[in-house]
């Protein structure tokens, strides 16, 4: 079967390859039939319409958070336009954001900043067919094929539950969807029907999206009123082994000091943190990141991403306070 698929693929451009007879897709279809009761013929037809996307592979290999220094990465997301449009989004949905803060304890500025960073407040939600992106990564991206095969499974379950055509939805190159760019497993686990209409829709409904992002943060341990990140100074002989380690903060203030880091500002939080080192436009920047910063990294496992969300949130909060 693998040889037959490769011979067939040789006669088509990479972007034209369908997945109806791809060996991994055939095995995946069998699993979906056996474990979830899907109709084999329907899935075979569906995957005969799914197309390989080389551009998905290229995007996976060069995400901005891995290739850009912090000061360039920041310039993408913390801009006057994103702040101005975020203020408008906040004012347009103030009642929903206030309700979400009461229900979930999550700072509205963080919710708005997440939606702003992810999709420019719902305007840029992705142009890839989700089925194409997930099939490409599940079947033709070996380094993460297991993860994306699970997401493809979750996607088909999601579209069946929501009674949505799997070919109709578009998202990011990694299969993330809607205002908050939830991958399918996150959609099924954390998306909520926040407007009470009986439909969980973060593709087009900002009310559901706001509630879903707040729920995601609450479920991952957001602590209302707790610190997120503070600027810090580092001694010349600071411990470089503990910098930018995205693990749950465990270094107490005394241990941070012993390793050469102390926060700027007084009084300093008496809470565990981990140190960050970022490439600023004027040289290295040092920060101490607390539990809430770690929660932001559960959304995207990048310290640059989490810092962009946090700094955009502070700009938005200041603008709303004017």
DRENDO-1510 file (C-alpha; in Angstrom, 1 decimal, always signed):
<recs>
REC; n; res; u; v; w
REC; 1; UNK; +0.0; +0.0; +0.0 .
REC; 2; UNK; +2.8; +2.4; +0.9 .
REC; 3; UNK; +4.5; +1.8; -2.5 .
REC; 4; UNK; +1.3; +2.3; -4.4 .
REC; 5; UNK; +0.7; +5.6; -2.6 .
REC; 6; UNK; +4.2; +6.8; -3.3 .
REC; 7; UNK; +3.9; +5.9; -7.0 .
REC; 8; UNK; +0.6; +7.8; -7.2 .
REC; 9; UNK; +2.1; +10.8; -5.4 .
REC; 10; UNK; +5.0; +11.0; -7.8 .
REC; 11; UNK; +2.6; +12.0; -10.5 .
REC; 12; UNK; +1.2; +14.9; -8.6 .
REC; 13; UNK; +2.6; +18.0; -7.1 .
REC; 14; UNK; +3.0; +18.0; -3.3 .
REC; 15; UNK; +0.1; +20.4; -2.8 .
REC; 16; UNK; -2.2; +18.2; -4.9 .
REC; 17; UNK; -1.7; +14.9; -3.0 .
REC; 18; UNK; -4.8; +13.6; -1.4 .
REC; 19; UNK; -4.9; +11.3; +1.6 .
REC; 20; UNK; -7.5; +8.7; +0.5 .
REC; 21; UNK; -4.9; +6.0; +0.0 .
REC; 22; UNK; -2.1; +7.2; +2.2 .
REC; 23; UNK; -1.0; +4.2; +4.4 .
REC; 24; UNK; -1.1; +6.2; +7.6 .
REC; 25; UNK; -4.5; +7.6; +6.7 .
REC; 26; UNK; -5.9; +4.2; +6.0 .
REC; 27; UNK; -4.7; +3.0; +9.4 .
REC; 28; UNK; -6.2; +6.1; +11.0 .
REC; 29; UNK; -9.5; +5.6; +9.4 .
REC; 30; UNK; -9.6; +2.0; +10.7 .
REC; 31; UNK; -9.0; +3.3; +14.2 .
REC; 32; UNK; -11.7; +5.9; +14.0 .
REC; 33; UNK; -14.1; +3.2; +12.8 .
REC; 34; UNK; -13.2; +0.7; +15.5 .
REC; 35; UNK; -12.9; +3.1; +18.4 .
REC; 36; UNK; -15.5; +5.8; +17.6 .
REC; 37; UNK; -18.0; +4.2; +15.3 .
REC; 38; UNK; -17.4; +6.4; +12.2 .
REC; 39; UNK; -18.5; +5.1; +8.9 .
REC; 40; UNK; -15.5; +3.8; +6.9 .
REC; 41; UNK; -16.9; +4.9; +3.5 .
REC; 42; UNK; -17.6; +8.4; +4.7 .
REC; 43; UNK; -14.1; +8.8; +6.1 .
REC; 44; UNK; -12.5; +7.4; +3.0 .
REC; 45; UNK; -14.4; +9.9; +1.0 .
REC; 46; UNK; -13.4; +12.7; +3.4 .
REC; 47; UNK; -9.7; +11.9; +3.3 .
REC; 48; UNK; -9.8; +11.6; -0.5 .
REC; 49; UNK; -10.7; +15.3; -0.4 .
REC; 50; UNK; -8.0; +16.3; +2.2 .
REC; 51; UNK; -4.8; +17.7; +0.6 .
REC; 52; UNK; -1.2; +17.7; +1.6 .
REC; 53; UNK; +0.1; +21.2; +2.3 .
REC; 54; UNK; +3.9; +21.8; +2.0 .
REC; 55; UNK; +3.3; +25.3; +3.4 .
REC; 56; UNK; +2.1; +23.7; +6.7 .
REC; 57; UNK; +5.4; +21.9; +7.0 .
REC; 58; UNK; +7.4; +25.0; +6.3 .
REC; 59; UNK; +5.5; +27.0; +8.8 .
REC; 60; UNK; +6.0; +24.3; +11.5 .
REC; 61; UNK; +9.8; +24.5; +10.9 .
REC; 62; UNK; +10.1; +28.2; +11.4 .
REC; 63; UNK; +7.7; +29.6; +14.0 .
REC; 64; UNK; +8.3; +33.2; +14.9 .
REC; 65; UNK; +8.8; +32.5; +18.6 .
REC; 66; UNK; +11.8; +30.3; +17.8 .
REC; 67; UNK; +13.6; +32.4; +15.2 .
REC; 68; UNK; +13.1; +36.0; +16.3 .
REC; 69; UNK; +14.8; +37.7; +19.2 .
REC; 70; UNK; +12.5; +39.1; +21.8 .
REC; 71; UNK; +12.7; +42.8; +20.7 .
REC; 72; UNK; +11.6; +41.8; +17.2 .
REC; 73; UNK; +9.0; +39.4; +18.4 .
REC; 74; UNK; +7.5; +42.1; +20.6 .
REC; 75; UNK; +7.2; +44.5; +17.7 .
REC; 76; UNK; +4.8; +42.1; +16.0 .
REC; 77; UNK; +2.2; +42.0; +18.8 .
REC; 78; UNK; +2.7; +45.1; +21.1 .
REC; 79; UNK; +1.7; +47.8; +18.6 .
REC; 80; UNK; -0.4; +50.9; +18.7 .
REC; 81; UNK; -2.9; +49.4; +16.4 .
REC; 82; UNK; -3.3; +46.2; +18.4 .
REC; 83; UNK; -3.6; +48.3; +21.6 .
REC; 84; UNK; -6.2; +50.6; +20.0 .
REC; 85; UNK; -8.2; +47.7; +18.5 .
REC; 86; UNK; -8.0; +45.8; +21.8 .
REC; 87; UNK; -9.4; +48.8; +23.7 .
REC; 88; UNK; -12.4; +48.8; +21.3 .
REC; 89; UNK; -12.8; +45.0; +21.6 .
REC; 90; UNK; -12.8; +45.4; +25.4 .
REC; 91; UNK; -15.3; +48.2; +25.4 .
REC; 92; UNK; -17.6; +46.4; +23.0 .
REC; 93; UNK; -17.6; +43.3; +25.2 .
REC; 94; UNK; -17.1; +44.9; +28.6 .
REC; 95; UNK; -20.1; +43.2; +30.2 .
REC; 96; UNK; -19.0; +39.7; +29.0 .
REC; 97; UNK; -15.4; +40.3; +30.2 .
REC; 98; UNK; -16.7; +41.5; +33.6 .
REC; 99; UNK; -18.9; +38.4; +33.9 .
REC; 100; UNK; -16.0; +36.1; +32.9 .
REC; 101; UNK; -13.8; +37.8; +35.6 .
REC; 102; UNK; -16.5; +37.1; +38.2 .
REC; 103; UNK; -17.0; +33.5; +37.0 .
REC; 104; UNK; -13.4; +32.5; +36.4 .
REC; 105; UNK; -11.2; +35.0; +38.3 .
REC; 106; UNK; -9.2; +35.9; +35.2 .
REC; 107; UNK; -8.0; +39.4; +34.5 .
REC; 108; UNK; -10.0; +40.8; +31.5 .
REC; 109; UNK; -6.8; +42.3; +30.2 .
REC; 110; UNK; -5.2; +38.9; +29.8 .
REC; 111; UNK; -8.3; +37.5; +28.0 .
REC; 112; UNK; -8.3; +40.4; +25.6 .
REC; 113; UNK; -4.5; +40.2; +25.0 .
REC; 114; UNK; -4.7; +36.5; +24.2 .
REC; 115; UNK; -7.4; +37.1; +21.6 .
REC; 116; UNK; -5.4; +40.1; +20.3 .
REC; 117; UNK; -2.2; +38.1; +20.0 .
REC; 118; UNK; -3.8; +35.0; +18.6 .
REC; 119; UNK; -6.2; +36.5; +16.0 .
REC; 120; UNK; -6.1; +40.3; +16.1 .
REC; 121; UNK; -9.5; +40.2; +17.9 .
REC; 122; UNK; -11.0; +37.6; +15.6 .
REC; 123; UNK; -10.0; +39.1; +12.3 .
REC; 124; UNK; -7.1; +36.7; +11.4 .
REC; 125; UNK; -8.1; +33.2; +12.3 .
REC; 126; UNK; -6.2; +31.3; +9.7 .
REC; 127; UNK; -6.6; +30.4; +6.0 .
REC; 128; UNK; -5.8; +26.7; +6.0 .
REC; 129; UNK; -8.5; +24.1; +5.9 .
REC; 130; UNK; -8.2; +22.5; +9.3 .
REC; 131; UNK; -8.5; +19.0; +7.9 .
REC; 132; UNK; -5.7; +19.6; +5.4 .
REC; 133; UNK; -3.4; +21.0; +8.1 .
REC; 134; UNK; -4.0; +18.3; +10.6 .
REC; 135; UNK; -3.8; +15.5; +8.0 .
REC; 136; UNK; -0.5; +16.9; +6.6 .
REC; 137; UNK; +1.0; +17.0; +10.1 .
REC; 138; UNK; -0.4; +13.7; +11.2 .
REC; 139; UNK; +0.6; +11.7; +8.2 .
REC; 140; UNK; +3.6; +13.6; +6.7 .
REC; 141; UNK; +5.4; +15.2; +9.7 .
REC; 142; UNK; +7.1; +12.4; +11.5 .
REC; 143; UNK; +8.6; +14.4; +14.4 .
REC; 144; UNK; +5.1; +15.3; +15.7 .
REC; 145; UNK; +2.9; +12.8; +13.9 .
REC; 146; UNK; +1.6; +11.2; +17.1 .
REC; 147; UNK; +0.5; +14.5; +18.6 .
REC; 148; UNK; -1.3; +15.7; +15.4 .
REC; 149; UNK; -2.9; +12.3; +14.8 .
REC; 150; UNK; -4.5; +12.7; +18.2 .
REC; 151; UNK; -5.6; +16.3; +17.3 .
REC; 152; UNK; -7.0; +15.0; +14.0 .
REC; 153; UNK; -9.0; +12.4; +16.0 .
REC; 154; UNK; -10.3; +15.1; +18.3 .
REC; 155; UNK; -11.1; +17.3; +15.3 .
REC; 156; UNK; -13.3; +14.6; +13.8 .
REC; 157; UNK; -15.0; +14.0; +17.1 .
REC; 158; UNK; -15.6; +17.8; +17.5 .
REC; 159; UNK; -17.1; +18.3; +14.1 .
REC; 160; UNK; -19.4; +15.3; +14.6 .
REC; 161; UNK; -20.5; +16.7; +18.0 .
REC; 162; UNK; -21.0; +20.2; +16.6 .
REC; 163; UNK; -22.6; +18.9; +13.4 .
REC; 164; UNK; -20.1; +20.8; +11.2 .
REC; 165; UNK; -18.7; +19.7; +7.9 .
REC; 166; UNK; -15.0; +18.9; +8.6 .
REC; 167; UNK; -14.0; +20.3; +5.2 .
REC; 168; UNK; -15.6; +23.7; +6.0 .
REC; 169; UNK; -13.5; +25.0; +8.8 .
REC; 170; UNK; -10.3; +27.0; +8.5 .
REC; 171; UNK; -7.6; +27.7; +11.0 .
REC; 172; UNK; -3.9; +28.1; +11.5 .
REC; 173; UNK; -1.1; +25.9; +10.0 .
REC; 174; UNK; -1.2; +23.9; +13.2 .
REC; 175; UNK; -5.0; +23.3; +13.1 .
REC; 176; UNK; -5.9; +26.0; +15.7 .
REC; 177; UNK; -9.3; +27.5; +15.4 .
REC; 178; UNK; -11.4; +30.5; +16.2 .
REC; 179; UNK; -10.9; +33.7; +18.2 .
REC; 180; UNK; -8.7; +32.1; +20.7 .
REC; 181; UNK; -7.0; +29.6; +18.4 .
REC; 182; UNK; -7.9; +26.4; +20.3 .
REC; 183; UNK; -6.6; +23.2; +18.9 .
REC; 184; UNK; -9.3; +20.5; +18.7 .
REC; 185; UNK; -8.4; +18.9; +22.1 .
REC; 186; UNK; -8.6; +22.2; +23.8 .
REC; 187; UNK; -11.8; +23.1; +22.1 .
REC; 188; UNK; -13.4; +19.9; +23.4 .
REC; 189; UNK; -12.0; +20.3; +26.9 .
REC; 190; UNK; -12.3; +24.0; +27.6 .
REC; 191; UNK; -14.6; +25.8; +25.1 .
REC; 192; UNK; -17.9; +26.8; +26.8 .
REC; 193; UNK; -21.4; +27.9; +25.7 .
REC; 194; UNK; -21.1; +31.3; +27.3 .
REC; 195; UNK; -24.1; +33.0; +25.7 .
REC; 196; UNK; -26.4; +30.1; +26.5 .
REC; 197; UNK; -27.7; +29.4; +23.0 .
REC; 198; UNK; -26.9; +25.7; +23.2 .
REC; 199; UNK; -24.0; +25.9; +20.8 .
REC; 200; UNK; -20.3; +26.1; +21.7 .
REC; 201; UNK; -19.0; +28.4; +19.0 .
REC; 202; UNK; -15.6; +30.1; +19.3 .
REC; 203; UNK; -15.2; +30.3; +15.5 .
REC; 204; UNK; -17.6; +33.2; +15.1 .
REC; 205; UNK; -19.0; +34.1; +18.6 .
REC; 206; UNK; -16.9; +36.5; +20.7 .
REC; 207; UNK; -19.0; +35.8; +23.8 .
REC; 208; UNK; -18.3; +32.1; +23.7 .
REC; 209; UNK; -14.7; +32.9; +22.9 .
REC; 210; UNK; -14.2; +35.1; +25.9 .
REC; 211; UNK; -15.8; +32.6; +28.2 .
REC; 212; UNK; -13.7; +29.8; +26.7 .
REC; 213; UNK; -10.3; +31.6; +27.1 .
REC; 214; UNK; -11.2; +32.6; +30.7 .
REC; 215; UNK; -12.2; +29.0; +31.4 .
REC; 216; UNK; -8.9; +27.7; +29.9 .
REC; 217; UNK; -6.9; +30.0; +32.2 .
REC; 218; UNK; -8.9; +29.1; +35.3 .
REC; 219; UNK; -8.6; +25.4; +34.6 .
REC; 220; UNK; -4.8; +25.8; +34.2 .
REC; 221; UNK; -4.5; +27.5; +37.6 .
REC; 222; UNK; -4.7; +31.3; +37.1 .
REC; 223; UNK; -4.6; +33.0; +40.5 .
REC; 224; UNK; -6.6; +36.3; +40.7 .
REC; 225; UNK; -4.5; +39.2; +41.8 .
REC; 226; UNK; -1.2; +37.2; +41.9 .
REC; 227; UNK; +1.9; +38.5; +40.2 .
REC; 228; UNK; +2.7; +37.5; +36.6 .
REC; 229; UNK; +6.2; +38.7; +36.0 .
REC; 230; UNK; +8.5; +41.4; +37.4 .
REC; 231; UNK; +11.7; +43.1; +36.0 .
REC; 232; UNK; +14.8; +41.9; +37.7 .
REC; 233; UNK; +18.5; +42.4; +37.9 .
REC; 234; UNK; +21.1; +39.6; +37.6 .
REC; 235; UNK; +24.6; +39.5; +39.1 .
REC; 236; UNK; +27.6; +39.0; +36.8 .
REC; 237; UNK; +28.0; +35.5; +38.1 .
REC; 238; UNK; +24.2; +34.5; +37.9 .
REC; 239; UNK; +23.3; +30.9; +37.4 .
REC; 240; UNK; +22.6; +30.6; +33.6 .
REC; 241; UNK; +21.3; +27.0; +33.9 .
REC; 242; UNK; +18.0; +28.2; +35.4 .
REC; 243; UNK; +17.2; +30.9; +32.9 .
REC; 244; UNK; +14.2; +30.4; +30.6 .
REC; 245; UNK; +13.3; +27.0; +32.0 .
REC; 246; UNK; +9.6; +26.8; +31.3 .
REC; 247; UNK; +8.7; +24.7; +34.3 .
REC; 248; UNK; +6.3; +25.5; +37.2 .
REC; 249; UNK; +8.1; +28.1; +39.3 .
REC; 250; UNK; +9.9; +26.4; +42.2 .
REC; 251; UNK; +12.8; +28.8; +43.2 .
REC; 252; UNK; +12.0; +30.7; +46.4 .
REC; 253; UNK; +13.1; +34.3; +46.8 .
REC; 254; UNK; +16.1; +33.2; +48.9 .
REC; 255; UNK; +17.2; +30.7; +46.3 .
REC; 256; UNK; +16.8; +33.1; +43.5 .
REC; 257; UNK; +19.0; +35.6; +45.4 .
REC; 258; UNK; +21.6; +32.8; +45.9 .
REC; 259; UNK; +21.6; +32.2; +42.2 .
REC; 260; UNK; +22.1; +35.9; +41.4 .
REC; 261; UNK; +18.6; +37.2; +40.7 .
REC; 262; UNK; +16.5; +39.7; +42.5 .
REC; 263; UNK; +13.3; +41.5; +41.5 .
REC; 264; UNK; +13.2; +45.3; +41.0 .
REC; 265; UNK; +10.5; +46.9; +43.2 .
REC; 266; UNK; +9.6; +46.7; +46.9 .
REC; 267; UNK; +8.0; +44.8; +48.4 .
REC; 268; UNK; +9.0; +41.7; +46.4 .
REC; 269; UNK; +6.5; +38.8; +46.1 .
REC; 270; UNK; +7.3; +36.0; +48.5 .
REC; 271; UNK; +6.4; +33.4; +45.9 .
REC; 272; UNK; +8.4; +31.0; +43.8 .
REC; 273; UNK; +9.6; +32.2; +40.4 .
REC; 274; UNK; +11.9; +31.3; +37.6 .
REC; 275; UNK; +14.3; +33.8; +35.9 .
REC; 276; UNK; +13.9; +35.0; +32.3 .
REC; 277; UNK; +16.6; +36.4; +30.0 .
REC; 278; UNK; +15.3; +38.2; +26.9 .
REC; 279; UNK; +17.1; +39.9; +24.0 .
REC; 280; UNK; +16.0; +43.5; +24.3 .
REC; 281; UNK; +16.7; +46.2; +21.8 .
REC; 282; UNK; +19.2; +47.8; +24.3 .
REC; 283; UNK; +20.7; +44.5; +25.5 .
REC; 284; UNK; +19.7; +41.7; +27.8 .
REC; 285; UNK; +16.6; +42.0; +30.0 .
REC; 286; UNK; +16.0; +40.0; +33.1 .
REC; 287; UNK; +12.7; +39.2; +34.7 .
REC; 288; UNK; +11.2; +36.9; +37.3 .
REC; 289; UNK; +8.2; +34.8; +36.2 .
REC; 290; UNK; +5.6; +33.6; +38.6 .
REC; 291; UNK; +2.8; +31.0; +38.5 .
REC; 292; UNK; +0.5; +33.2; +36.4 .
REC; 293; UNK; +3.3; +33.6; +33.8 .
REC; 294; UNK; +3.6; +29.8; +33.7 .
REC; 295; UNK; -0.2; +29.6; +33.1 .
REC; 296; UNK; +0.2; +31.8; +30.0 .
REC; 297; UNK; +2.8; +29.4; +28.7 .
REC; 298; UNK; +0.3; +26.6; +28.9 .
REC; 299; UNK; -1.5; +28.4; +26.1 .
REC; 300; UNK; +1.7; +28.5; +24.0 .
REC; 301; UNK; +4.9; +27.1; +25.3 .
REC; 302; UNK; +7.1; +30.0; +24.6 .
REC; 303; UNK; +8.4; +32.6; +27.1 .
REC; 304; UNK; +8.4; +35.2; +24.3 .
REC; 305; UNK; +4.8; +34.5; +23.6 .
REC; 306; UNK; +3.8; +34.8; +27.2 .
REC; 307; UNK; +5.7; +38.0; +27.7 .
REC; 308; UNK; +4.1; +39.5; +24.6 .
REC; 309; UNK; +0.6; +38.6; +26.0 .
REC; 310; UNK; +1.5; +40.1; +29.4 .
REC; 311; UNK; +3.0; +43.3; +28.0 .
REC; 312; UNK; +0.0; +43.8; +25.6 .
REC; 313; UNK; -2.3; +43.2; +28.5 .
REC; 314; UNK; -0.6; +45.9; +30.6 .
REC; 315; UNK; -0.9; +48.4; +27.7 .
REC; 316; UNK; -4.6; +47.6; +27.3 .
REC; 317; UNK; -5.2; +48.0; +31.0 .
REC; 318; UNK; -3.5; +51.4; +31.0 .
REC; 319; UNK; -5.5; +52.5; +28.0 .
REC; 320; UNK; -8.8; +51.4; +29.6 .
REC; 321; UNK; -7.9; +53.3; +32.8 .
REC; 322; UNK; -7.4; +56.6; +31.0 .
</recs>
